[in-house]
Amino acid sequence: MHKWDPVERGHGEQANLENRLAAYYGPELQEQPLPEASWLRLKTRLEPQRSSKRQRLWQWYKRSHLRRGSMRRHIHRRSMPANMKDAFSRLVFETRQMPPLPALYCSFKAHMCVPTVRVSPLGRRNIKLILPSNEVRALEPSELDVLLATGLARRLYIRKPAHILLQLLLMSVELFACIALILSVVHKASIYIFLIAIMLCIAMLGLLQIQGRRRAFKADVLVVQWLGRSRACQGLHALANRNRSRRRSRWGEPSLAERIDRVCGTQVTSEANRLTLVR
Amino acid sequence: MSTCEDELIDRAACGDQEAFRQIWEAHHAVAMAAALRLCHQWVLAEDITQGAFLLAWRGLPRFQSGSPFRPWLMRILYRHALDEMERHQVYRHPASLEAVGEFEHHTGTGANDRGDLQEQIAQREEVRQALAQLNADQRRVIALRYGADLTEVDIAQVLGWPVGTVKSRLNRARERLRVLLTDERR
């Protein structure tokens, strides 16, 4: 007599599912040639290729700017590896940054695992790359690209007037709330004023945090468009693999795991695919 | 990859449309077959193939010279096909008898008489409805696994996900499909 065996039944169902899916998609098809009209339709959509011009322009840009040192002025030279200088210059060129050109500053820290990038709206050295001092040589090109592109993208967002105004507004309210808090303590004001001031402080801090995270996600969309999704994913995963605490996020910034979820786990629009699929 | 194709790619990357036409001639039929197998709709498959070649044209300047062209093209095609299929909500629309007949006509596969064809459609409908209830990521891995016969490593490369993520999404998708298809029968 045949006994009931759940494992066997599971295998049977699995095989059945495999067969049904295989039947749904069908066997591999033979080649399906398209008519000449199809090529003609495609031909009308081919825009002029800009590669050679672009390459020539880049060569000219490098010769005329880098040799004279005008670009190098924007790179903090001391102890920065050559590949970083080159990668940064290339990214600045390829992403068509408007003047004033961004400046890259590099610093090294002993007790850190994951290289990070910080962006400041003020000052000349407004993109700061912070690297672990013992692992500089091990930085992969994809990681470097992601870090630099992240810096450039975030710099673009923090320089927008709307962002600066909103930031100023939030900071002013925060400052006002802090002053109100101090005054209410010093002058022993009503408990309600004290509570309102505290709540305002917390709310503003929360808003600043949310705004920082939103800006980081928006910047990641730009990074995907510039580098291509596969390259961006590769770089983010490489960065995440340096440290197990990939879920740890800093103030106003999403964790690497969140960024990976957004960048690699979601699709960008068809319009953006033109830039993202071709690497 | 042959030297001849290398030259064609170099020329196409510099804007030579005639060279790109030769690349199209060499690869479009395979790309079209792959797109058709995924979406089962001739018109959409043609759009996907054209879109993939357009993306390839734009990406040629960044193509690494010397590396094989077809895998690169197919990666673009699969990504584009999955995006387009989600955009057109392919799994939401039931296949009509005419559409299936057209697909069979073009591919030369399928049932001999109308009765068999109707049974095939009924079976396909069950699977389609189950697929429609998965989330987009699960549909993507299922399509690449069964509609393109890719391994988990290849799927990871196409979608830019880690292999572990592909495995877990594939397992979850299979499990959900099994439940859905079993419920369907009851």
HADDOCK unambig.tbl for C-alpha pairs under 7 A between the chains (distance, minus, plus):
assign (segid A and resid 17 and name CA) (segid B and resid 178 and name CA) 6.41 0.50 0.50
assign (segid A and resid 21 and name CA) (segid B and resid 146 and name CA) 6.48 0.50 0.50
assign (segid A and resid 22 and name CA) (segid B and resid 146 and name CA) 5.91 0.50 0.50
assign (segid A and resid 24 and name CA) (segid B and resid 124 and name CA) 5.60 0.50 0.50
assign (segid A and resid 24 and name CA) (segid B and resid 127 and name CA) 6.95 0.50 0.50
assign (segid A and resid 25 and name CA) (segid B and resid 37 and name CA) 6.13 0.50 0.50
assign (segid A and resid 25 and name CA) (segid B and resid 38 and name CA) 6.60 0.50 0.50
assign (segid A and resid 25 and name CA) (segid B and resid 146 and name CA) 6.59 0.50 0.50
assign (segid A and resid 25 and name CA) (segid B and resid 147 and name CA) 5.16 0.50 0.50
assign (segid A and resid 29 and name CA) (segid B and resid 33 and name CA) 5.62 0.50 0.50
assign (segid A and resid 29 and name CA) (segid B and resid 37 and name CA) 6.77 0.50 0.50
assign (segid A and resid 29 and name CA) (segid B and resid 107 and name CA) 6.83 0.50 0.50
assign (segid A and resid 30 and name CA) (segid B and resid 33 and name CA) 6.48 0.50 0.50
assign (segid A and resid 31 and name CA) (segid B and resid 29 and name CA) 4.86 0.50 0.50
assign (segid A and resid 31 and name CA) (segid B and resid 30 and name CA) 4.95 0.50 0.50
assign (segid A and resid 31 and name CA) (segid B and resid 33 and name CA) 5.46 0.50 0.50
assign (segid A and resid 32 and name CA) (segid B and resid 29 and name CA) 4.52 0.50 0.50
assign (segid A and resid 32 and name CA) (segid B and resid 30 and name CA) 6.51 0.50 0.50
assign (segid A and resid 32 and name CA) (segid B and resid 32 and name CA) 5.74 0.50 0.50
assign (segid A and resid 32 and name CA) (segid B and resid 33 and name CA) 5.21 0.50 0.50
assign (segid A and resid 33 and name CA) (segid B and resid 28 and name CA) 6.87 0.50 0.50
assign (segid A and resid 33 and name CA) (segid B and resid 29 and name CA) 4.32 0.50 0.50
assign (segid A and resid 34 and name CA) (segid B and resid 29 and name CA) 6.68 0.50 0.50
assign (segid A and resid 42 and name CA) (segid B and resid 50 and name CA) 6.14 0.50 0.50
assign (segid A and resid 46 and name CA) (segid B and resid 54 and name CA) 6.74 0.50 0.50
assign (segid A and resid 48 and name CA) (segid B and resid 15 and name CA) 6.05 0.50 0.50
assign (segid A and resid 49 and name CA) (segid B and resid 13 and name CA) 6.73 0.50 0.50
assign (segid A and resid 49 and name CA) (segid B and resid 14 and name CA) 6.08 0.50 0.50
assign (segid A and resid 49 and name CA) (segid B and resid 15 and name CA) 4.44 0.50 0.50
assign (segid A and resid 51 and name CA) (segid B and resid 13 and name CA) 6.54 0.50 0.50
assign (segid A and resid 51 and name CA) (segid B and resid 14 and name CA) 5.96 0.50 0.50
assign (segid A and resid 51 and name CA) (segid B and resid 61 and name CA) 5.32 0.50 0.50
assign (segid A and resid 52 and name CA) (segid B and resid 14 and name CA) 5.61 0.50 0.50
assign (segid A and resid 230 and name CA) (segid B and resid 160 and name CA) 5.29 0.50 0.50
assign (segid A and resid 233 and name CA) (segid B and resid 160 and name CA) 6.20 0.50 0.50
assign (segid A and resid 264 and name CA) (segid B and resid 160 and name CA) 6.17 0.50 0.50
assign (segid A and resid 264 and name CA) (segid B and resid 161 and name CA) 6.22 0.50 0.50
assign (segid A and resid 274 and name CA) (segid B and resid 55 and name CA) 5.70 0.50 0.50
assign (segid A and resid 277 and name CA) (segid B and resid 76 and name CA) 5.90 0.50 0.50
assign (segid A and resid 278 and name CA) (segid B and resid 55 and name CA) 6.42 0.50 0.50
assign (segid A and resid 278 and name CA) (segid B and resid 56 and name CA) 6.27 0.50 0.50
assign (segid A and resid 278 and name CA) (segid B and resid 59 and name CA) 4.62 0.50 0.50
assign (segid A and resid 278 and name CA) (segid B and resid 76 and name CA) 6.74 0.50 0.50
assign (segid A and resid 279 and name CA) (segid B and resid 59 and name CA) 6.66 0.50 0.50
assign (segid A and resid 279 and name CA) (segid B and resid 62 and name CA) 6.39 0.50 0.50
assign (segid A and resid 279 and name CA) (segid B and resid 63 and name CA) 6.76 0.50 0.50
